[in-house]
Amino acid sequence: MPVWMQTATLLALSNVFMTFAWYGHLKTLNTKPWVIAALISWGIALFEYMIMVPANRIGYTELSVGQLKIMQEVITLAIFVPFSVLYMQQPLKLDYLWAGLCLLGAVYFIFRS
């Protein structure tokens, strides 16, 4: 498997954990004290870091740190939009499309030779 694909796969998996750590508590722990939500979120984030750190180390063998960051941002939006709509039951907004188009521009500029 090419390095960029290994990296993207691991970053996508880590981003699922990250998204739940950052935003999942808003739905499932909203009646608990914030410190409980923070501790649970840190526990979830531990798994995110255990996947994200190897992903970035693998990616950095062939990609620049800027390329890794832009790849992460694209993956973040690709994970966040379904999470927001399906899990958090938020409306799908046209703004997600505009944000995605801006990120495509970022991908173009950071990955061009």
Backbone as a ProteinNet text record, in pm:
[ID]
protein_1_A
[PRIMARY]
MPVWMQTATLLALSNVFMTFAWYGHLKTLNTKPWVIAALISWGIALFEYMIMVPANRIGYTELSVGQLKIMQEVITLAIFVPFSVLYMQQPLKLDYLWAGLCLLGAVYFIFRS
[TERTIARY]
85.1	0	89.7	62.9	145.3	140.7	247.1	258.4	142	106	-2.7	-134.2	-156.3	-280	-278.5	-164.8	-152.3	-179	-117.7	-132.4	-276.9	-340	-478.8	-572.1	-550	-634.9	-622.2	-499.2	-478.7	-530.2	-509.3	-559.8	-711.8	-776.3	-923.1	-972.6	-908.6	-947.1	-924.8	-809.7	-782.5	-880	-921.9	-1013.9	-1152.5	-1193	-1321.1	-1315.5	-1205.8	-1189.2	-1183.5	-1108.2	-1093.8	-1229	-1307.8	-1437.2	-1528.2	-1528.8	-1609.7	-1553.8	-1421.6	-1362.4	-1397.3	-1395.6	-1420.1	-1567.4	-1653.4	-1792.4	-1895.1	-1859.2	-1955.3	-2016.2	-1938.5	-1988	-2102	-2111	-2218.8	-2355.8	-2359.4	-2485.8	-2501.9	-2395.8	-2410.1	-2381.8	-2305.6	-2268.4	-2311.9	-2408.6	-2446.2	-2508.2	-2549.3	-2605.4	-2500.2	-2382	-2274.3	-2190.7	-2121.4	-2030.4	-1922.3	-1876.5	-1779.7	-1653.4	-1612.7	-1489.6	-1503.2	-1621.4	-1645.3	-1633.9	-1697.4	-1689.2	-1544.6	-1468.6	-1328.7	-1246	-1265	-1188.8	-1222.7	-1349.3	-1389.7	-1334.7	-1341.7	-1287.6	-1137.2	-1064.7	-921.1	-893.6	-977.9	-962.6	-981.9	-1082.5	-1105.8	-990.2	-943.5	-834.4	-705.1	-687.2	-568.9	-562.7	-675.8	-679.8	-651.3	-703.7	-678.7	-528.9	-461.2	-318	-238.3	-284.9	-213.8	-220	-315.2	-325.7	-265.6	-288.7	-243.3	-91	-24.7	121.4	188.6	154.8	213.6	175.3	52.3	9.9	100.1	125.8	211	356.9	404	541.3	557	456.5	460.4	453.3	359.3	341.6	463.3	530.4	644.9	765.3	760.9	870	866.7	748.4	737.5	664.9	596.8	518.7	577.3	554.3	599	498.6	537.6	447.9	326.5	345.5	232.6	134.8	186.6	100.5	24.3	90.9	23	-90	-65.3	-166.4	-287.3	-264.8	-376.3	-453.2	-381.5	-448.4	-538.1	-488.2	-566.5	-690.5	-677.8	-792.4	-900.5	-860.8	-958.5	-1029.1	-951.9	-1009.4	-1101.2	-1062.3	-1145.2	-1282.3	-1286.9	-1415.4	-1494.8	-1426.6	-1494.1	-1554.3	-1493.2	-1546.5	-1650	-1622.6	-1708.7	-1847.9	-1856.9	-1987.9	-2084.7	-2047.3	-2140.5	-2168.5	-2066.7	-2085.6	-2189.2	-2173.1	-2262.4	-2406.4	-2421.2	-2555.7	-2617.4	-2542.9	-2600	-2603.1	-2495	-2488.4	-2545.9	-2504.2	-2550	-2683.8	-2731.2	-2859.3	-2869.6	-2760.4	-2757	-2792.8	-2846.3	-2881.4	-2755.9	-2765.8	-2658.3	-2665.4	-2555.1	-2554.4	-2467.7	-2503.4	-2425.9	-2286.2	-2271.2	-2140.2	-2036.4	-2079.6	-1986.2	-1927.8	-2009.4	-1961.3	-1857.5	-1885.1	-1790.2	-1659.5	-1670.3	-1549.3	-1470.3	-1541.1	-1475.8	-1405.1	-1467.7	-1403.6	-1278.3	-1284.6	-1164.8	-1053	-1088.1	-987.1	-930.5	-1012.6	-959.9	-855.7	-880.7	-780.2	-652.9	-666.5	-549.1	-473.3	-547.1	-483.5	-404.8	-465	-396.8	-264.1	-269.6	-150.1	-41.9	-81.1	19.4	79.8	7.3	57.6	112.9	100.7	155	308	365.8	512.1	582.8
-117.8	0	124.1	220.7	341.9	417.8	489.6	563.8	660.1	733.8	831.7	762.2	640.6	568.2	513.1	461.9	416.7	533.1	645.5	765.3	810.9	821.1	867.4	773.2	643.6	545.8	560.4	568	582.7	717.6	823.7	954.8	956.6	889	883.2	810.3	698.5	624.5	708.3	774.5	857	973.3	1023	1136	1098.6	974.8	930.3	942.1	893.4	906.1	1052.2	1132.9	1274	1345	1317.3	1383.9	1348	1221.2	1182.5	1242.7	1249	1309.5	1457.5	1527.8	1671.9	1707.5	1630.7	1672.4	1572	1445.6	1344.2	1371.7	1431.7	1460.9	1562	1641.7	1740.6	1674.3	1553.5	1481.1	1380.7	1306.7	1194.4	1229.9	1333.5	1367.7	1508.6	1563.4	1702.7	1726	1620.3	1637.7	1614.8	1571.1	1544.8	1671.6	1682.8	1795.9	1796.7	1915.5	1927.1	1847.9	1835.9	1764.4	1615.7	1559.7	1419.5	1406.4	1497.8	1496.2	1511.8	1598.2	1619.1	1492.8	1427.5	1305.5	1194	1178.9	1077.4	1113	1239.7	1284.4	1260.5	1283.7	1256.1	1107.7	1024.8	880.1	839.7	897.6	869.9	924.8	1043.6	1107.2	1026.4	951	865.6	768.9	707.7	616.9	692.7	813.9	896.5	919.4	956.2	981.5	855.6	740.9	615.3	574.8	630.5	605.1	720.8	843.1	961.2	973.8	946.1	960.1	864.9	736.4	649.7	693	741.6	788.1	900.5	997.6	1110	1067.3	973.7	924.9	851.6	769	699.6	801.8	893.3	994	1081.7	1115.3	1207	1145.5	1014.6	953	997.8	1040	1084.2	1216.6	1263.2	1386.7	1493.6	1619.2	1729.6	1747.8	1822.9	1848.7	1928.5	2017.3	2091.3	1999.6	1904.6	1808.1	1722.2	1681.6	1604.9	1685.4	1812.4	1897.5	1916.8	1944.9	1964.3	1833.6	1720.9	1591.4	1571.6	1604.7	1590.9	1679.7	1801.1	1892.5	1842.3	1788.3	1732	1612.4	1526.1	1409.1	1454.4	1557.3	1608.6	1649.6	1722.9	1765.7	1645.7	1551.1	1432.2	1347	1346.9	1273.4	1357.2	1486.9	1573.2	1591	1607.4	1633.2	1517	1391.8	1283	1271.4	1293.3	1290	1394.7	1514.9	1624.4	1595.7	1544	1518.6	1393.1	1283.1	1155	1138.1	1173.3	1149.4	1267.1	1386.9	1504.5	1558.2	1502.6	1539.3	1688.5	1742.1	1880.4	1885	1995.8	2003.5	2009.9	1948.7	1957.1	2095.4	2169	2306.6	2318.2	2410.4	2438.2	2488.9	2543.4	2591.9	2480.6	2356	2243.9	2226.7	2246.4	2238.1	2346.2	2468.1	2578.5	2552.7	2503.3	2470.4	2360.7	2260.8	2153.3	2204.4	2296.2	2354.3	2433.6	2505.1	2577	2478.4	2367.9	2266.9	2202.3	2184.2	2131.8	2226.9	2356.7	2454.2	2439.4	2419.7	2400.2	2274.5	2167.2	2042.8	2068.1	2139.2	2168.2	2240.6	2346.3	2427.4	2355	2275.7	2211.6	2089.4	2023.7	1902.5	1924.8	2044.3	2066.4	2062.6	2023	2007.3	2140.1
0	0	0	-85.7	-88.5	45	72	198.5	216.6	112.8	126.7	164.3	112.7	141.7	284.6	329	468.1	562	529.4	612.5	616.6	499.9	493.9	568.7	556.4	625.6	776.8	824.9	969.6	1019.8	940.9	982.4	985.7	892.4	893.4	1019.2	1051.4	1171.1	1297.6	1304.6	1422.2	1430.4	1314.7	1313.9	1364.6	1344.3	1400.8	1553.4	1612.8	1758	1800.1	1724.7	1758.8	1756.4	1654.5	1641.8	1758.6	1798	1913.9	2042.3	2054.7	2174.9	2184.3	2072.5	2074.2	2083	2014.6	2001.7	2052.9	2067.7	2110.2	2246	2335.2	2470.1	2469.4	2362.7	2356.2	2349.9	2295.7	2286.1	2400.5	2429.5	2523.6	2669.3	2692.8	2830.9	2869.6	2799.4	2824.2	2961.9	3030	3164.7	3274.2	3234.1	3330.3	3350.2	3463.4	3482	3372.7	3338.2	3228.5	3256.2	3382.6	3414	3379.7	3397.5	3359.3	3207.7	3135.9	2989.4	2943.6	3009.7	2972	2994.3	3106.5	3135.1	3036.5	3005.4	2907.3	2770.1	2734.5	2605.6	2598	2707.1	2707.1	2687.6	2747	2728.9	2583.5	2519.5	2377.3	2294.2	2329.7	2254.8	2263	2370.2	2380.6	2261.9	2228.3	2113.7	1984	1976.1	1857.7	1840.8	1946.8	1939.6	1909.1	1958.9	1933.2	1786.2	1712.5	1569.3	1489.6	1534.6	1462	1460	1570.4	1574.5	1474.4	1471.9	1369.1	1227.3	1209.4	1076.4	1028.1	1114.7	1075.5	1056.7	1136.3	1119	986.6	952	823.2	709.9	719.4	614.8	595.1	704.4	696.2	624.9	599.8	523.7	377.8	328.8	189	170.8	272.6	261.8	352.5	315.6	401	514.4	614.7	727.1	678.8	581.6	525.4	453.7	379.8	311.1	411.3	518	622.4	686	710.6	774.5	684.4	557	465	447.3	439	429.9	551.4	669.5	792.5	788.9	739.2	735.9	641.2	526.8	432.7	496.8	559.6	627.4	740.3	812.9	922	871.2	762.2	708.5	657.1	593.9	541.1	653.1	770.1	885.4	959.6	973.8	1054.1	994	863.3	802.5	827.3	796.3	829.7	980.3	1062.1	1207.9	1249.3	1198.2	1232.9	1191.2	1069.8	1017.2	1078.8	1080.3	1123	1275.1	1343.2	1487.1	1567.2	1529.5	1603.9	1552.8	1441.6	1382.1	1352.1	1299.1	1255.2	1106.6	1059.7	917.4	829.9	713.5	615.1	552.4	557.3	508.3	384.3	300.4	180.8	217.2	336	380.8	384.5	409.7	406.6	266.8	165	27.1	0.5	42.4	20.1	95.1	216.6	292.6	222.3	170.4	96.9	-27.7	-98.3	-217.4	-180.4	-69.8	-22.9	9.6	73	105.1	-21.1	-123.7	-250.5	-308.1	-294.8	-336.6	-255.7	-126.4	-40.5	-81.3	-111.6	-156.4	-283.9	-378	-503.5	-477.3	-399.1	-379.2	-298.4	-199.2	-113.2	-179	-272.4	-335.6	-475.5	-532.3	-667.2	-660.8	-769	-772	-779.8
[MASK]
+++++++++++++++++++++++++++++++++++++++++++++++++++++++++++++++++++++++++++++++++++++++++++++++++++++++++++++++++

